[in-house]
Amino acid sequence: MICTAVPREAIDIVWGDVSNMLNKAIVTSAGKYHIDDIYRHLNEGYYNLWLIIDDKKDEKVIAAITTRIIEYPSKKAMAMDWIGGRRMMEWLPIAMERLTSFAKDCGCSHLEGYGRKAWSKVLKKYNWKPEYIAYRMEINNG
């Protein structure tokens, strides 16, 4: 398996394969994002797109990840915002190594990720620690 970045010029070539994978994560945002927003952000360079490809099975895409660099006042971080696909336990070690290396090359001091509580079980083995819990309350006006 390989984890590789997709050049901006190639997003349209792979978009059909990855949009459904990413959309499963995006629908958990309760309407804050739409798959079209992610596509636009990728093309604008706000997000980077990474693919996990099973090179032993006709280069089939099995997962997709979006990342972005965040510049805080005193440090930089790489955020992983949207992740979708299957067979995560197989590709996660490869992706962690590749994304961590890329983040270091970009001068980042840490990685950030956002997701459901269940992620903590999987990420614990890679020394990820929860930083905070986000709460949400819907307001119905009328």
N, C-alpha and C positions, 0 to 999 in steps of 0.2 A: 504494500500500500504506500501511496505517496500523498503528501500534503503540499499543494502548490498554489501560489498566488495566480489570479487571473488578471492579465493586463486589461486595462479599461477598454481597449479596442476589441477585445474578445468577449465582452460581457454578453452581447447579443447572441453569440454562437452557443454559449452554454446556458443562457437564461431559461430556455424551455426545460432543461434538465433540473435546474436548481430552484426555480420559483415555487414549485409545489412543496419542495422540502422546507424552504424558508417560511413559506406561508403558514405552515403548521405552528411555528413559533410565533409568528406575527399576530395570528388571531388571538393569542393569549394576552395581547396588549389592550384588549377590551375597546377597540376602535381608535386608539391613539395613533396607530400606524396602519397603513395599507401596503400590500405588496408593491403597488405602483410607487409609493414613497421610497421604498428601499431601492427599487430599480433606478429611480431618478438620482438618489444619493450616490449610488454606485457610479453612475455615469458622470456625475459632477465631481467625483473624487473624494467625497466626504467619507464614504466607506471603501474598504478594500474587500474583495471577494476571494475566499480561499476554498479550494475543493479538495476533498479526500477521494482519491481514485484507487480502485482496486485494480492494479496493473496486471494481476494474474487472470482477470476476467474481462478481457477485451476493453480495458480502460473504462470501466463503468463507474460513473459518479455515484458514490454512496452517501456523501454528506457535503454540506456547504456551511461556511462560517463567514460572517461579516465582522470586520474589525475597523477600528478608527483610532487615531492617535489623539489623546487629550493633553492639552498643554495647561497645566495648573500653574499658579504663580511661581512655585519653587521646584516643580518637577514635572516630568512627563509620564504618561501611562498609556498602555494599549488596552482598549476596551474591546471585548467580544460581545457584541450586542445580539446577534441573531444566529442561531445554530439549528440546523435541521438535517435529518437524514436517518440512517439506520446503522446498526452494528457498531455503536459508539465504543463499546468496550474494546473492540479490535483497533480502532483508529485513534482513540484519544491519546495514547502515549506518543504516537507519531506526531499528531497535531500539536500537543503540548511542547514537544521538543522544537518543532519548526517555528511555532508562533513565539515562543520564548526567545529563540535566537533572533528572529526578526525584530522583536521589541527591543532587545539589547542593542541591535544594530541601529535602531532609531533613537537611541539614547533614553529609552524608557526605564523608569525605576521599578515599575511593577505592572502586572496585568490586572484588569478588572473584568468582571463578568456579571451579568444580570440574568436572573431566571427564577424558576420555581424552587421551592424549598428542597425538593428531591435532589437537586443538583449537589447539595452539600455532601451527600453520601459518596457520590462519585468523585468529587473534587478534593475531598479530604486527603486522599492518598497522594495528591500532588502538592500538599501543603497550602491549599487555598483555605482561607478562614473567612467566615461571614463577617461583614463589616457593619451592617445595619439591616433592619427589617423595614420595608416600606408598607404603609397602610393606605387604604383607599376607601373613600365613602362617596357613593353616588348621591347627587342632589337632584331631586325631581322638582322642577319648577312648574307646577300646575298640572 
